[in-house]
């Protein structure tokens, strides 16, 4: 039984915008401000530029191969290597699981303003609830996403409008948007901004997941490339405007220490019930992100299973709900297991390492397919090419490597500090032994 094609272009765009906006701006804006200072807006722009390079590669490849399990399919077609494809798909799965856990922790932090309870328990409860909605159906999930996205965008627009009015009217002075933290002042280096951009890159996760709902899009060849571009443009504009208002209303030192940074901004900007309102909106935003992340992770697991690269049981589709119920269960259980890392910053760092690796492979896949299989009927091509070489995909490879290296920072784990890069590589390195353990791809699993 196949998945149901029922998503229009704007439903897909809303999916992308909902996932992008739900995580970083409500959860990680404080941590990024502590690194980039008042140049927080530039960190968002740096992350957006890197994301856009990779988004264009995704757009071309997803129109060419509109299948669930996108990154796995791209790598398989480009490298003709079951090992590379499997490990790429495995990294994509872990990115989804760790991202869902990270955002669920952010949800728990905002929930603590209303209900005092364990962060892990609240995060796990959210993952269970969103897994149930994921099982219930893609159309029902899309409706919840549309409502939640409207709510979360409304909260950000409220901050932009009120903050913009106060800045332009002189009530709130515009911050010095070139001020860096003291450790970086007196130098010409923008390394802290790039490092913050690497961390805040987590905030752009979501556009790539558009490719994994290709089998449920009404017209994937036409709509997927557009959806990538529209979702990224809308999200970036909102991010930059909120960042400017944020550092103007709250000193970046104070913002970096806040567990609920958007609520703190609303308190300083509006006061009254505004912090409570923003906290409620943040609950919608983070819950929505967890839902969509679980949806695309389960679809990727479904796609790899359908290909024979994961046990066939994960490709079972409910006859009543038309959803891959076994993949939904596994995605929820593993996402909950990632909560053992507890700290949001650790989960976000692990996710970033994985996503840079994943994006590196996607850009390389686009380059390889252009060179090795130029005859393929490409519905949409990335602009700016030299012969068959897509220049923007080459820049995407370089930028992902740069952010992978410069984004390295210490994270606390089990009472000790470790390199975020090494922690991430250790987690995603599990894909290599697991590939051999699971039968080296798919032929053995198909039996």
Secondary structure, DSSP 8 states (H G I E B T S, - for coil): ------B-HHHHHHHHHHHHHHHHHHHTHHHHHHHHGGGHHHHHHHHHHHHHHHHHHHHHHHHHS--SSHHHHHHHHHH--HHHHHHHHHHHHHHHHHHHHHHHHHHHHHHTTTS---HHHHHHHHHHHHHHHHHH-HHHHHHHHHHHHHHHHHHHHHHHHHHHHHHHHTSS----TT---TTTTTS---HHHHHHHHHHGGGGTTGGGGGGGGGGBTTHHHHHHHHHHHHHHHHHHHHHHHHHHHHHHS-HHHHHT-SSHHHHHHHHHT-TTHHHHHHHHHHHHHHHHHHHHHHHHHHHHHHHHHHTSS-GGGG---TTT-S-HHHHHHHHHHHHHGGGG--HHHHHHHHHHHHHHHHHHHHHHHHHHHHH-TTS--SS--S-EETTEEHHHHHHHHHHHHHHHHT--EEEETTEEEEHHHHHHHHHTHHHHHHHHTTTTTHHHH-
